[in-house]
Amino acid sequence: MTTKYTLNETDIPRAWLNIVPALPSPPPPALHPGTLQPAGPDDFAPLFPMDLIMQEVSMEPFIEIPEAVMDVYRLWRPTPLYRAHRLEKALGTPAHIYYKYEGTSPAGSHKPNTAVPQAYYNAKAGVKKLTTETGAGQWGTALAFACAQFDIECEVWQVRASYDAKPYRRLMMEVFGATVHPSPSDLTASGRAILAQNPDSPGSLGIAISEAVEVAAPRADTRYALGSVLNHVLLHQTVIGQEALKQFEQAGEYPDVIYGCVGGGSNFGGLTFPFLAENLAGRRNTRIVAVEPAACPSMTKGVYAYDFGDTAGMTPLMKMHTLGKDFIPDTIHAGGLRYHGMSPLVSHIYELGLIEAESKNQLDCFAAGVQFARTEGIIPAPEPTHALAACIEEALRCKETGETKVILTALCGHGMLDLAAYDNYLSGNLVDYDYPAEAIQAALAGLPKI
Ligand SMILES: *Cc1c(COP(=O)(O)O)cnc(C)c1O
C-alpha cells in the first residue's frame, strides 16, 4: 500500500505551463481605468517589472524557470502527493482520494511558488522594495521570505480582521524581515477614506491592495506584488499540477475529478491547468471543480464583468467574476478566500464551460478539516477545507453508487497557525453566514459602467 508519492529534485519542472495558448480563445484584455482602452505593458510598469508584465500577456506554451528560482524551489520542492487511504477507510468509500500537499514550503502554503519568482524578477530589475496586501497572512509570509532571499525590503498591509485574529502570521512576516501594518491604515489616502466611513472596518483584501498599490506606484525603486488573481501568478503555480501529473504516473492512476478551493484562483489554477491542458489536447476528460465559500461566492453568485481589482479603483479593469469591489465579506476564517473577484483567467475558463464551480458553508468545511486531521494527520488551513468538503461529498456519493472514482485535491496549506479557528469550531462558536444577497446587490450596483 503506497501512501506517499515523492519525486526527485530532477523532477521539479524546468518550465511553467501557460494555459492561455491552449484555450479556444484568449481571455479579454485588462483595460486602462481612465481611457477604457486595452491596457498595454506601460500601464502596468509603475506596478510590476517588465519580465512579469511580459509573462502576464505571454502566448508561449512554456516559460523557463530561472536557475536562481530553481535554487530556492529546491528548499521544499518537489512536494509530496498522498493517497488518503485512512480518510477513504473512515468514509467507507471505494473512491481513491489523493491530495497534493503544499504545506511543506517555508510559508506553509503554495504561495512561495510565485513569491520567489516575483521577488527574483523585481530584484533583477533593480527594485529595492516590494509592497503587498495579505489576508490570512499566508501571502505576506511567502513574500517576506522571498524578499529575504533576494535582499529586497517588504512592506505588508494585512487585513485588520486577520491582523487581530492571527498574530503569529504577523510575527512570521517580521521574523522574515517584513514591516506589517493593519489595513485600513492611516498611512495612505485610501486607508484614511475607509477609516473616515467606518473606524472599526475589519478591512478587506480590496482595501489592502489599494493601500499597497498607492505606496508603490509613485516610487521608482518600489513595486507591488500580488499573491493571486493575475495570469503570471497562476503561471508560477503550475509547478504543482506538473509534479502531480508525474506522481499519478508513479501511482498508475489518473484523476476523474479535481476539487480545488478558490480565493483569487492561484492554487486552483496551479493544480488544475496542467490537467486541463491534457483535457484540451483530447487525451483526457477530467472534471475540474472550483470550490468557494458561500459567504464570498464570486463564481456561483457574482457577475462576469469588468471591475477593479482593488476597492479604491486604482488598478486596471479586469473582466472577471466579481461581487463588486465594494463588497466586504463576512469575517469567515478562510481569510484567503475573502476576495471580491476571481482570477480573470479562471473566470474566462469558467465562461468557456471548461470547469465547474460550487460553494460551501464554513461549518461543513471545518467538519471536513477535522475529519481529515484525525485520519491523515495534517491539520489543513481553513481554505483547502472547502475543497476537502467537496471531496468527501464526492467520496460518499461513490459509496452509494459503488464507483471507484479517482479524486484529487490540493491541500494548499497547513492550519498550524489557524488553531484559533479550530478552537472556535470545536467549542461550538462558529456560525454559518447567510448568503449576503443584499450586500452583494449593493456592491454590484457600484460596478464601473463599461
Ligand atoms: C492564499 C491562499 C488561498 C487562496 O488563494 P488562491 O489564489 O485562490 O489559491 C487558499 N489557500 C491557502 C492556504 C492560501 O494561503
The ligand as a Gaussian input file, in Angstrom:
#p B3LYP/6-31G(d) Opt

LIG

0 1
 C       -3.938000      32.415000      -0.261000
 C       -4.460000      31.110000      -0.005000
 C       -5.605000      30.660000      -0.679000
 C       -6.406000      31.483000      -1.625000
 O       -5.727000      31.954000      -2.746000
 P       -5.787000      31.265000      -4.149000
 O       -5.097000      32.247000      -5.027000
 O       -7.229000      31.108000      -4.531000
 O       -5.074000      29.982000      -4.054000
 C       -6.035000      29.378000      -0.414000
 N       -5.389000      28.587000       0.465000
 C       -4.297000      28.987000       1.116000
 C       -3.639000      28.047000       2.071000
 C       -3.783000      30.253000       0.902000
 O       -2.687000      30.644000       1.534000

